[in-house]
């Protein structure tokens, strides 16, 4: 397996550090933290949260600002979650895109069949447990939390990968299985976010601008130069475009697409995804976030490499503005989220994975046992990044959102049964 350790550890360390700072801040000086998160960066008529919702969220402190006759306000929370997190989702989308379309992509062929079925279980199990627990807790709780059914479907790729290496060792086939499952899980999460959680009233006409920008840069700066180079072994036109224009046309198309998403009603954080297929990419995949890809010089990988450090910083700020919830916020809505993650996800992954391996006869990777599916399930139960993000999308600011975020944060406890079960089941670490 190619090394992914350096990027993943930096990603996780900064994310968790931001979350810890947020928890301390929100419990020591809650008013200061709220003012920080809801700080109004820009009052304007085009993008941001509804100014009346922002006023209610910030409370009396909002009266200190001269709002004027505007409908929108870009807060720090909005800027992070809806705008700059688009870079994180673009990196995840790049991995999913390559895993799907390249000849040896991780999500293609028979090798991906069992992980894909297990992924379906890792989505269905959490939803069933989440809604089941919400129902058992009574109609009031159910009505309050039903819109958050997608929150526990998430898997944090980086944290799960780190725990997976701790339990199985870097060379164990279960670690690759876990990565395939996590990538497919996040792909499904992006689809759920697109279909079920619009950020406002849908205005599909704006998506034509996004698609148009993507098609234009693909034709003008990718397909057309390659077509004009037919019969030219020097590929002079394609080379000129790559050397002189580099990634700038695609970045401009990304900005146009991002703005279109802010107006379309779909979540703006998905705004860069339509441009990814337009960007010239390598003809082979080395694996999810593989270190070997730093030797590739296609424009898509160059853009990913340039974004690595900015995205790590973004994830620190993401943890800082999303994880700041008071300890007193742990309440009823926390338990369906936590139960969906630490009960529903391991159960779903085990049942669906075992069904695929033994009933459908798709098999498991050589050196991997059926019991390893349970350990993978607990490892994948760490929702964190995506779960925090989904909680912020599914719920309005207030007690229910904060309680749901606690469920996502507490899912980190799944590391305990993952490690214990790994030891009890006799897993032999494979470090190479």
C-alpha positions in Angstrom: 0.0 0.0 0.0 1.3 3.4 -0.9 1.8 5.8 2.0 -1.0 8.2 3.0 0.2 8.7 6.6 1.7 12.2 6.4 -1.4 13.9 4.9 -3.9 11.9 7.0 -2.1 12.6 10.3 -1.8 16.3 9.7 -5.4 16.4 8.6 -6.6 14.7 11.7 -4.3 16.5 14.2 -5.5 19.9 13.0 -9.1 18.9 12.9 -9.1 17.4 16.4 -7.0 20.4 17.7 -9.6 22.8 16.4 -12.4 20.8 18.0 -10.7 20.7 21.4 -10.1 24.4 21.4 -13.7 25.0 20.4 -15.0 22.8 23.2 -12.9 24.5 25.8 -13.8 28.0 24.5 -17.5 27.3 24.3 -17.7 26.0 27.8 -15.4 28.7 29.4 -16.7 31.8 27.5 -19.8 30.8 25.6 -20.8 34.4 24.7 -17.4 35.1 23.3 -17.4 31.9 21.3 -20.9 32.6 19.8 -19.8 36.1 18.8 -16.7 34.6 17.1 -18.6 32.0 15.2 -21.4 34.3 14.1 -19.2 37.3 13.4 -20.6 39.2 10.4 -17.9 39.3 7.7 -20.2 40.9 5.0 -23.7 42.1 4.8 -24.9 41.8 1.2 -27.9 41.0 -0.9 -26.5 37.9 -2.7 -24.9 35.2 -0.5 -24.9 34.1 3.2 -27.5 33.2 5.8 -30.8 35.0 6.2 -30.1 38.1 8.2 -33.1 37.6 10.4 -32.0 34.1 11.3 -28.5 35.5 12.1 -30.1 38.1 14.4 -31.9 35.5 16.3 -28.8 33.3 16.6 -26.6 36.1 17.9 -29.2 37.6 20.1 -28.8 41.0 21.7 -25.2 41.4 20.4 -26.6 41.7 16.9 -27.9 45.2 17.7 -24.3 46.4 17.8 -24.0 46.2 14.0 -25.5 48.5 11.4 -27.2 46.0 9.2 -28.8 48.2 6.7 -31.4 47.1 4.1 -29.9 43.7 3.2 -31.2 40.2 3.2 -28.0 38.1 3.7 -24.9 38.1 5.9 -21.8 36.1 5.5 -20.8 34.9 9.0 -17.5 33.2 9.8 -19.5 29.9 10.2 -21.1 30.3 6.8 -17.7 31.3 5.2 -16.1 28.1 6.6 -18.9 25.6 6.2 -20.5 26.8 2.9 -17.6 28.4 1.0 -14.1 27.3 2.0 -15.1 23.7 2.9 -15.8 23.4 -0.9 -12.0 22.9 -1.2 -12.2 19.9 1.2 -15.1 18.4 -0.7 -13.3 19.0 -4.0 -10.3 16.9 -2.7 -12.7 14.2 -1.6 -14.5 14.4 -4.9 -11.2 14.1 -6.8 -10.5 10.8 -5.0 -14.0 9.5 -5.7 -13.8 10.6 -9.4 -10.5 8.8 -10.0 -11.6 5.8 -8.1 -14.6 5.5 -10.4 -13.3 6.4 -13.8 -9.6 5.3 -14.0 -8.9 1.8 -15.3 -7.5 0.6 -12.0 -9.6 2.8 -9.8 -10.3 1.6 -6.3 -14.1 1.5 -6.8 -14.1 -0.4 -10.0 -14.2 -4.1 -10.7 -14.8 -7.1 -8.5 -12.3 -6.0 -5.8 -14.7 -3.2 -4.9 -17.9 -5.3 -4.9 -17.9 -6.4 -1.2 -16.8 -3.0 0.1 -19.5 -1.3 -1.9 -22.2 -3.7 -0.5 -20.8 -3.2 3.0 -21.0 0.6 2.4 -24.7 0.2 1.7 -25.0 -1.5 5.1 -23.0 1.3 6.7 -25.6 3.7 5.5 -28.8 1.6 6.1 -27.8 0.4 9.6 -27.3 3.9 11.0 -30.5 5.2 9.5 -32.6 2.4 10.9 -31.0 2.6 14.4 -31.3 6.4 14.4 -34.9 6.5 13.5 -35.6 3.5 15.8 -34.1 5.1 18.8 -35.8 8.4 18.0 -39.2 6.6 17.9 -38.6 4.9 21.2 -37.8 8.2 22.8 -41.2 9.6 22.0 -43.0 11.6 19.4 -41.5 14.9 20.6 -38.0 13.7 20.2 -38.8 12.0 16.9 -40.3 15.2 15.4 -37.3 17.2 16.6 -34.6 14.9 15.1 -36.2 13.2 12.1 -34.6 15.5 9.6 -31.2 14.5 10.8 -31.4 10.9 9.7 -28.3 11.3 7.5 -26.0 12.6 10.3 -24.9 9.1 11.5 -24.3 7.8 8.0 -21.0 9.6 7.8 -17.4 8.1 8.1 -14.4 10.3 8.8 -11.8 8.9 6.3 -8.7 10.2 8.1 -9.6 9.3 11.7 -10.9 5.9 10.7 -7.8 5.2 8.7 -5.6 6.1 11.7 -7.5 3.7 14.0 -7.5 1.1 11.3 -3.7 1.2 11.1 -3.5 1.0 14.9 -5.7 -2.2 15.0 -4.7 -4.0 11.8 -1.3 -2.6 10.9 -0.5 -0.6 7.7 -0.2 -3.7 5.5 -3.4 -5.6 6.5 -5.9 -6.0 3.6 -8.6 -4.8 6.0 -7.1 -1.3 5.9 -7.5 -1.1 2.2 -11.1 -2.4 2.6 -11.7 0.3 5.1 -10.4 3.0 2.8 -12.6 1.8 -0.1 -15.6 1.7 2.2 -14.9 5.2 3.6 -14.5 6.7 0.1 -17.7 5.1 -1.1 -19.4 6.3 2.1 -18.4 9.9 1.5 -19.5 9.7 -2.1 -22.9 8.5 -0.9 -22.9 11.3 1.7 -22.3 13.9 -1.0 -25.2 12.5 -3.0 -27.4 12.6 0.1 -26.4 16.2 0.8 -27.2 17.2 -2.8 -30.6 15.5 -3.0 -32.1 15.7 0.5 -30.5 18.9 2.1 -30.9 21.9 -0.2 -29.7 25.1 1.4 -32.7 27.1 0.3 -35.4 27.3 -2.3 -34.3 25.4 -5.4 -33.4 27.5 -8.4 -32.2 24.9 -10.9 -31.5 27.4 -13.7 -28.4 28.5 -11.8 -27.0 25.0 -12.3 -26.8 25.7 -16.0 -24.2 28.3 -15.2 -22.2 25.7 -13.2 -22.5 23.1 -15.9 -21.8 25.6 -18.6 -18.6 26.8 -17.0 -17.4 23.2 -16.6 -18.2 22.2 -20.2 -16.6 25.4 -21.6 -13.2 24.8 -19.8 -13.3 21.1 -20.7 -13.8 21.9 -24.4 -11.6 25.0 -24.7 -8.7 24.0 -22.6 -8.7 20.2 -22.5 -10.6 18.4 -25.3 -10.0 20.9 -28.2 -6.1 21.2 -27.7 -5.9 17.4 -27.6 -8.0 17.1 -30.7 -5.9 19.7 -32.5 -2.8 17.7 -31.6 -3.9 14.5 -33.4 -0.9 13.4 -35.5 1.5 15.7 -33.7 3.8 13.6 -31.5 5.1 16.8 -29.8 1.6 17.7 -28.7 2.5 21.4 -29.0 -0.9 22.9 -28.4 -1.7 20.8 -25.3 1.7 21.5 -23.9 1.4 25.2 -24.5 -2.0 25.3 -22.7 -0.6 23.2 -19.8 2.5 25.3 -19.4 1.1 28.8 -19.8 -2.5 28.6 -18.7 -1.9 25.9 -16.1 -4.8 25.5 -13.6 -6.1 29.1 -13.9 -9.1 28.4 -16.3 -10.3 25.6 -14.0 -10.0 27.8 -10.9 -12.1 30.5 -12.6 -14.7 27.9 -13.7 -14.7 26.7 -10.1 -15.4 30.2 -8.7 -18.3 30.6 -11.2 -19.7 27.2 -10.3 -19.4 28.0 -6.6 -21.3 31.2 -7.0 -24.0 29.4 -9.0 -24.4 26.9 -6.2 -24.9 29.7 -3.7 -27.9 30.9 -5.8 -29.2 27.4 -6.8 -30.5 26.3 -3.4 -28.0 23.3 -3.4 -25.4 23.4 -0.7 -22.5 25.7 -1.8 -19.9 23.4 -0.4 -20.6 21.1 -3.3 -20.0 23.9 -5.8 -16.6 22.8 -7.1 -17.6 19.2 -7.8 -19.0 19.8 -11.3 -15.7 21.2 -12.5 -13.6 18.2 -11.4 -14.4 16.0 -14.5 -13.3 18.9 -16.8 -9.8 19.0 -15.4 -7.0 16.9 -17.1 -6.2 14.0 -14.9 -3.7 11.1 -14.8 -4.5 7.8 -16.6 -4.0 5.7 -13.5 -4.8 5.8 -9.8 -2.3 4.9 -7.0 -4.9 4.8 -4.3 -6.8 7.1 -1.9 -4.7 10.1 -1.0 -1.6 8.1 -2.1 1.8 9.7 -1.4 2.9 8.4 -4.8 0.6 10.8 -6.5 2.9 13.7 -5.7 5.1 12.4 -8.6 2.2 12.9 -11.0 2.1 16.2 -13.0 -1.4 16.3 -14.4 -3.3 19.4 -13.6 -5.8 17.7 -11.3 -3.0 16.3 -9.1 -1.1 19.6 -9.2 -4.2 21.4 -7.9 -4.7 18.8 -5.2 -1.0 19.1 -4.1 -1.4 22.9 -4.0 -4.5 22.7 -1.8 -3.1 20.2 0.7 -1.8 22.7 3.3 -4.8 25.2 2.8 -7.2 22.3 3.4 -5.4 21.2 6.5 -5.7 24.8 7.9 -9.4 24.9 6.8 -10.1 21.7 8.7 -8.6 23.2 11.9 -11.0 26.2 11.5 -13.8 23.9 10.6 -13.3 22.1 14.0 -13.0 25.4 15.7 -16.4 26.8 14.4 -18.4 23.6 14.5 -17.4 21.6 17.6 -18.0 24.4 20.2 -20.9 23.0 22.1 -21.6 23.2 25.9 -21.4 20.0 27.9 -24.9 20.8 29.1 -26.1 20.3 25.5 -25.9 16.5 25.8 -29.5 15.5 25.7 -32.1 13.3 23.9 -31.1 14.1 20.3 -27.5 13.1 21.1 -28.4 9.4 21.5 -29.9 8.6 18.1 -26.8 10.1 16.4 -24.4 8.2 18.7 -26.4 5.0 18.5 -26.7 5.2 14.7 -22.9 5.5 14.5 -21.6 3.1 17.1 -24.4 0.5 16.8 -26.0 0.9 13.4 -22.8 1.3 11.4 -20.9 -1.8 12.7 -24.1 -3.9 12.5 -24.9 -2.8 9.0 -21.3 -3.2 7.7 -21.1 -6.7 9.2 -24.4 -7.9 8.0 -24.2 -6.5 4.5 -20.5 -7.4 4.1 -21.0 -11.0 5.3 -24.0 -11.3 2.9 -21.9 -10.1 0.0 -18.9 -12.2 0.9 -20.7 -15.5 1.6 -24.2 -15.4 0.1 -23.4 -13.5 -3.0 -20.0 -15.2 -3.1 -18.2 -12.0 -3.8 -15.6 -13.0 -1.2 -13.3 -11.0 1.0 -9.7 -9.9 0.3 -7.1 -12.6 0.9 -6.0 -12.5 4.5 -9.2 -10.9 5.8 -11.7 -12.7 8.0 -15.4 -12.2 8.4 -15.0 -11.1 12.0 -12.8 -8.3 10.7 -15.9 -6.7 9.3 -17.1 -6.0 12.8 -13.8 -4.3 13.7 -14.0 -2.3 10.5 -17.5 -1.3 11.4 -16.5 0.2 14.7 -13.5 1.9 13.1 -15.8 3.4 10.5 -18.3 4.6 13.2 -16.1 7.6 13.9 -18.3 10.2 12.2 -16.6 13.4 13.2 -16.0 15.7 10.2 -18.9 14.7 8.0 -21.3 14.1 10.9 -20.5 17.5 12.3 -21.1 19.0 8.9 -24.3 17.2 8.3 -25.6 18.1 11.8 -25.0 21.8 10.9 -26.9 21.3 7.6 -29.8 19.2 9.0 -30.7 21.4 12.0 -31.2 25.0 12.7 -29.0 26.7 15.3 -30.2 25.7 18.8 -30.4 22.9 21.3 -31.2 20.1 18.9 -28.2 20.9 16.6 -25.9 21.1 19.6 -27.1 17.9 21.0 -26.7 16.2 17.6 -23.2 17.5 17.4 -22.4 15.9 20.8 -23.5 12.6 19.3 -21.0 13.0 16.5 -18.2 14.0 18.9 -18.9 11.1 21.2 -18.7 8.7 18.3 -14.9 9.0 18.7 -15.4 6.5 21.6 -15.9 3.8 19.0 -12.1 3.5 19.0 -12.4 1.6 22.3 -14.5 -1.4 21.1 -12.5 -1.4 17.8 -9.2 -1.9 19.6 -10.6 -4.3 22.2 -12.4 -6.4 19.6 -9.3 -6.4 17.5 -7.3 -7.9 20.4 -10.0 -10.4 21.4 -10.5 -11.6 17.9 -6.8 -12.3 17.5 -6.0 -9.9 14.7 -2.3 -10.2 13.7 -0.9 -6.8 12.7 0.6 -6.6 9.3 2.9 -3.7 9.0 4.0 -4.4 5.5 
